[in-house]
Amino acid sequence: MPSAAELRELDDVELEDRLGDYRKELLNLRFQLATGQLDNAARVGQVRRDVARVMTILRDREIALAEGREPTTGRAPAVRDEPAEPKKRARKPRQAEADDEFETEDEVLAASAAEADTGADDAGDDGEDA
């Protein structure tokens, strides 16, 4: 089982060949597992990880070429200089409420003053005439 650093030193053609070999081996291991002939069941997991490792390296190289940078070799992929910004969810538009009848601050102040005036007149009135 080669390490990622060892695989990164290989060129794309060799990696494609290894990927094909690992996939064939995985197919054979699955057949052996199904027929009860597999001696080492842990090998299936190892080969799956090898397939994933090769595919990851190939994808890293593909992204590097698309971004116009050199693919990394012999070490882990390059880390971004700036952290990625979290995705922002779109807000739902605010529903118009019954309280939203005023458009400007002046209209709101005038309405609150009018309510205060009518409230002061009604405060002394308890419903009885003098």
Number of C-alpha atoms within 10 A of each C-alpha: 8 9 11 17 14 12 21 22 14 14 11 15 9 12 18 15 11 17 19 13 14 20 16 13 16 20 13 14 20 16 13 15 15 10 9 9 12 16 10 10 13 9 14 18 11 14 19 14 14 22 18 14 18 22 15 13 22 20 12 17 20 13 14 16 12 10 10 9 10 12 17 16 18 13 12 12 14 12 7 7 6 6 7 7 6 6 6 6 6 6 6 6 6 6 7 8 7 7 6 9 10 12 8 8 9 10 12 14 12 11 13 12 12 11 11 11 11 11 11 10 9 10 8 8 9 7 7 5 5 3
